């Protein structure tokens, strides 16, 4: 491949195939994908440590964004292309009649309207903002015969997203600056890694460095710091394109089946914090961001929104009670189906009591609100709040995506126990989905804090790999291993007992999971039109490969979360097991 690399150039390839510059990024992107497949089959599958290098910065002025596949091969997610504008400079025009007569087919204006440009102030005037492929070809044919003095095509950079809506909330989009027309990140990774992706001062590299600078991703060649200078280049993310596709597929199906207002999900490695997939729906096509009428669709709900999560937070209440030594899974209480606190009466979801020998295993298994409140009484309000602080609930997670919301735990700034009682089962406090994932990860990974992240490394023009995160950070232990094991024993039993477990459990895999439903009340009754359902699961339970978090807002018939999440969890978990060939633990 050496001789090919030395002699092959972007311009030469364009001329050989007689392709116009316009939207050349589309052709180039497809070429990269095809070559990536060939490269993956021929090399990467036999040597997962090999990765391709950043695309050319001499073509245009912004780095690319890549997803990955399970072999470590890169998959283009945000690339570069070009469009053309048609401009008129009146002082350079020799024969305006000739120009109009030959270009009226693409100008689509009358001769009088064309003449008005010659009376306007300014040196040059824009005739066509986006020249189509057909018009581009027409102009080139006319140009072969006529000089068209005073008419010029001007090349403009555009950002292209070859996967359309896929990962749109993660990627965001880059838009031309109003004054300079330089591409600037507006949302998502495009915004948070603007300082990396922008290439204003870069001398650039040749097109062929994509192929020429193939680098072994060995530790000795990685740089874990920037030596006081932030490198510019392309961004390789932790996102697995195939997991992202599957996550979006199951979320969209769930959303439409239940006619929800908003739905989303996250797949994360709970040991490292690497996000494998993240999606929200409705989403948008970043290629056509300007066509969006509701700008709220640009927001990443996993990062920017907070919600009351419901009974999934019973996992936290139960876990910190075990950590403190306040009770065990076999501790019992008298469940009457309701409990009075101050002026309020709080009931189980079905209003029924389970009797005087109800265990905390049953509380988790049947999601009893009364039992969660009894746990809170044993833990104590101050200890509960201290545990929230140690898990940094209320603070941002530090994920490398913009506009992260702060959790809302303001209701706990009180001495009223009722606020802590409702918090014990996931009401009255609001977390973002990414904060929820951070909260659950220690219960999956042996008790350690994680910092979730999406950007994995930078690929520079010179073929250098700059790591963005230190993977060896699992040092801050929040929970004892004994606590984590006891929580997982309880959750596995609860999952096996649950409706989802009965229908979608995996015979050879232990799964820790919990559903949640947050409700609001109207005229003293549950408002069935305002429901927020959640689901968290990780597997294999005590040595998890993946943690999944689902949510959906205002689903029809959503009071029983297991009816909402069973099928999506079953499909996604089966896919992950098969795709990654996860080792069974049963």
Beta strands, then each sheet from edge to edge (+ up, - down):
strand 1: 50-51
strand 2: 65-68
strand 3: 74-88
strand 4: 125-128
strand 5: 151-160
strand 6: 174-176
strand 7: 183-185
strand 8: 215-216
strand 9: 222-223
strand 10: 233-240
strand 11: 262-268
strand 12: 275-281
strand 13: 332-335
strand 14: 338-341
strand 15: 344-347
strand 16: 355-359
strand 17: 455-460
strand 18: 465-467
strand 19: 511-522
strand 20: 525-539
strand 21: 546-553
sheet 1: 1+ 8-
sheet 2: 4+ 3- 2+ 10+ 17- 18+ 9+
sheet 3: 4+ 3- 5+
sheet 4: 6+ 7-
sheet 5: 12+ 11- 21+ 20- 19+
sheet 6: 13+ 16-
sheet 7: 14+ 15-
end
